[in-house]
Amino acid sequence: MIKKSLKIFSQNVRKNKILTDIILENNKNSTDIVFIQELPRPLIRRVPSYINPTGDPIFGMLNHPKWTLFICPDLSQDNYPHITTYINKRL
């Protein structure tokens, strides 16, 4: 299949996880690429730590079954990205 055009959607979600989920779900059948600005950084879980008695936090990105996530592999506090790209899997 050769596409002659791409539909792109971009939104600043102000670190809102629910809004990000809504955007991905509502655009899954109509949009090819989604850019999310000020993306949410939800806590996935805490891992055991010798220094921190409550464990070290692990943060991650939101996944959706219809989208492939492209993001910088370094998600540390200092290098956390301000934008991410979701590519629709139907491409």
Backbone as a ProteinNet text record, in pm:
[ID]
protein_1_A
[PRIMARY]
MIKKSLKIFSQNVRKNKILTDIILENNKNSTDIVFIQELPRPLIRRVPSYINPTGDPIFGMLNHPKWTLFICPDLSQDNYPHITTYINKRL
[TERTIARY]
84	0	88.3	64.7	137.7	42.9	84	2.5	47.2	-48.4	-16.9	-14.9	-66.4	-64.9	-63.7	-18.2	-16.7	-98.4	-170.7	-242.5	-163.2	-126.5	-44.5	-122.9	-112.9	-180.4	-75.1	-79.6	14.6	-63.1	-26.2	-98.5	-6.2	-17.3	47.5	-51.7	-16.6	-109.4	-84.7	14.9	45.6	58.4	126.8	157.3	32.7	-72.8	-199.8	-210.9	-205.7	-210.7	-344.3	-453.2	-586.9	-604.3	-560.3	-571	-487.3	-371.4	-287.5	-358.7	-417.4	-492.9	-608.6	-679.4	-793.1	-747	-639	-587.1	-549	-476.9	-434.9	-554.8	-651	-768.8	-855.9	-879	-966.6	-905.1	-773.3	-706.9	-655.1	-683.6	-625.7	-668.5	-784.9	-832.5	-821.8	-785	-786.5	-652.7	-558.3	-434.1	-315.6	-212	-93.8	17	36.6	143.8	87.6	121.8	80.6	205.4	217.7	323.4	261.2	319.2	271.3	378.9	340.6	431.4	398.3	498.4	486	418.1	478.4	419.7	416.1	318.7	310.9	425.3	457.9	566.6	517.6	430.8	372.8	473.3	455.8	536.9	493.3	587.2	555.8	561.5	671.8	686.5	813.3	835.6	958.5	1041.9	1172.3	1263.5	1347.1	1386.8	1465.8	1594.3	1630.5	1748.6	1821.2	1955	2034.1	2036.3	2008.9	2015.5	1878.5	1778	1643.6	1555.5	1509.8	1429.6	1294.7	1241	1113.5	1134.3	1259.2	1290.2	1305.9	1375.8	1395.8	1278.9	1225.6	1111.5	1154.8	1071.7	1090.9	973.4	1004.7	902.1	901.8	790.4	782.2	688.4	659.7	573.6	447.4	342.9	216	225.2	177.2	171.5	26.6	6.2	-127.5	-111.8	-202.8	-185.9	-188.2	-244.1	-252.3	-137.3	-50.1	55	192.9	293	432.3	494.3	555.7	613.6	758.9	796	934.5	976.1	1080.2	1125.1	1273.3	1337.7	1477.6	1490.9	1590.6	1601.4	1639.7	1692.8	1733.5	1617.6	1546.6	1431.7	1465.6	1593	1632.5	1573	1574.1	1515.4	1577	1708.2	1776.1	1753.9	1737	1725.5	1585.8	1486	1351.7	1302.9	1256.9	1216.7	1091	1078.1	961.3	859.5	896.6	805.4	829.9	724.8	737.5	653.4	681.1	611.1	546.6	422.1	351.2	320.9	358.6	330.8	224.1	120.1	11.2	62.4	30	78.2	17.6	-90.3	-148.7	-63.6	34.9	125.5	218.5
-118.2	0	124.3	212.9	338.8	451	523.1	636	762	839.7	964.5	1081.7	1061	1168.2	1106.7	1185.4	1144.6	1243	1191.7	1279	1282.2	1403.4	1423.4	1505.4	1463.8	1532.7	1566.9	1689.4	1733	1801.6	1768.7	1824.7	1837.1	1948.8	1965	1915.4	1809.4	1749.2	1793.4	1878.6	1932.2	1821.9	1713.7	1601	1528.3	1532.2	1471	1332.2	1227.3	1090	1058.4	1103.5	1074.4	1137.4	1261.6	1328	1255.1	1207.4	1131.2	1003.8	931.5	810	840.8	948.8	987.7	1020.6	1095.3	1132.1	1007.6	915.6	794.2	708.8	696.2	614.6	677.7	807.9	874.9	888	883.8	901	771.7	659	532.3	491.3	533.1	493.8	603.6	723.6	834.9	907.1	883.6	960	866.1	911.6	829.5	854	980.2	1016.7	1112.2	1087.6	1175.6	1221.7	1353.2	1411.3	1457.1	1415.8	1456.5	1542.8	1664.4	1756.6	1758.3	1784.5	1782.5	1653.5	1543.2	1413.3	1375.4	1292	1246.6	1150.3	1141	1054	970.9	873.7	796.9	702.5	683.1	588.9	447.9	365.5	226.7	141	151.8	79.4	125.3	74.4	102.2	-24.8	-9.3	-123.7	-116.4	-232	-232.9	-151.1	-86.5	-0.5	-16.8	-14.8	-20.6	115	221.4	356.8	407.7	385.1	437	326.8	340.6	233.9	210	309.4	289.9	240.5	229.3	183.9	299.6	273.3	375.4	372.9	489.8	492.1	465.3	392.7	369.2	435.5	526.6	597.5	546.3	557.9	509	590.9	538.6	606	524	591.6	525.4	448.2	326.3	243.3	223.5	199.2	172.6	64.6	-32.7	-143.2	-103.5	11.2	53.8	146.3	182.8	279.6	223.8	262.3	233.3	360.3	349.6	464.6	482.8	605.2	641.1	749	718.9	812.9	789.4	890.5	879.8	768	680.9	569.8	611.6	731.2	777	852.9	787.1	848.7	894.8	926.7	972.6	1110.5	1148.5	1276.5	1393.7	1392.9	1505.2	1512.1	1398.9	1394.2	1358.9	1373.3	1332.7	1416.4	1351.1	1424.7	1508.4	1611.5	1699.4	1668.7	1578.4	1539.2	1393	1327.5	1190.2	1173	1067.5	1040.2	903	897.1	770.4	751.6	635.6	601.8	492.6	513.7	417	286.1	175.1	43.3	0.1	61.1	23.1	68.7	156.1	197.7	82.2
0	0	0	-93.3	-100.7	-59.4	44	89.7	18	-25.7	-93.5	1.4	121.3	220.8	360.6	454.9	594.9	676.1	771.6	863	994.3	1034.9	1153.7	1254.5	1380.6	1490.1	1595	1646.6	1750.2	1861.6	1985.9	2100.1	2220.6	2290.6	2418.9	2524	2595.9	2690.9	2835.5	2856.5	2989.9	3094.8	3056.7	3145.2	3194.9	3116.4	3153.7	3090.2	3172.2	3123.8	3057.5	3117.8	3064.3	2926.1	2909.8	2780.4	2674.9	2713	2619.7	2575.3	2669.9	2636.3	2541.2	2567.7	2483.2	2341.9	2329.9	2197.1	2117.8	2180	2110	2070.4	2157.7	2127.9	2019.2	2027.4	1931.1	1792.5	1783.2	1653.9	1593.3	1654.8	1610.2	1469.6	1422.9	1289.8	1185.2	1227.5	1133	1116.5	1206.4	1205.6	1189.3	1119.7	1095.5	1197.4	1234.2	1327.1	1431.3	1558.5	1666.8	1741.5	1757.7	1839.7	1970.7	2081.6	2213.7	2278.3	2316.6	2385.1	2533.8	2615.8	2762.3	2806.1	2765.6	2789.6	2936.9	2974.4	3112.8	3143.1	3266.7	3310.1	3427.5	3401.9	3511.9	3578.1	3707.2	3782.7	3745.6	3703.2	3669.8	3796	3867.6	3993.5	4063.1	4180.4	4255	4257.2	4239.9	4242.4	4369.5	4422.5	4544.8	4530.8	4640.7	4641.7	4774.6	4769	4891.8	4962.8	4889.9	4945.1	4987.6	4906.5	4931.1	4989.7	5115.3	5176.9	5108.3	5041	4970	4826.9	4783.6	4649.1	4552.2	4442.6	4340.5	4242.4	4207	4114.6	3970.5	3899.9	3756.6	3684.8	3596	3519.9	3376.9	3310.3	3173.6	3088.8	2971.6	2875.7	2855.2	2810	2782.7	2651.5	2653.8	2533.7	2494	2366.9	2313.6	2208.5	2201.5	2107.9	1960.6	1926.4	1785.9	1744.5	1838.8	1811	1847.6	1769.1	1801.4	1855.8	1970.9	2040	1999.2	1963.3	1934.3	2032.3	2109.7	2212.2	2239.1	2291.2	2331.2	2435.1	2423.1	2517.5	2659.4	2679	2811.4	2876.1	2968.9	3034.6	3175.9	3199.7	3332.1	3360.9	3486.2	3528.5	3452.1	3432.8	3368.9	3218	3154.5	3008	2960.4	3045	3006.6	2888.7	2780.9	2659.8	2681.2	2601.2	2607.9	2498.9	2408.8	2300.5	2266.1	2223.4	2176.4	2050.2	1977.8	1852.6	1859.2	1818	1804.2	1655.7	1600.7	1461.8	1461.8	1383.4	1376.6	1317.2	1380.9	1336.4	1203.4	1160.7	1031.6	914	940.2	833.1	805.9
[MASK]
+++++++++++++++++++++++++++++++++++++++++++++++++++++++++++++++++++++++++++++++++++++++++++

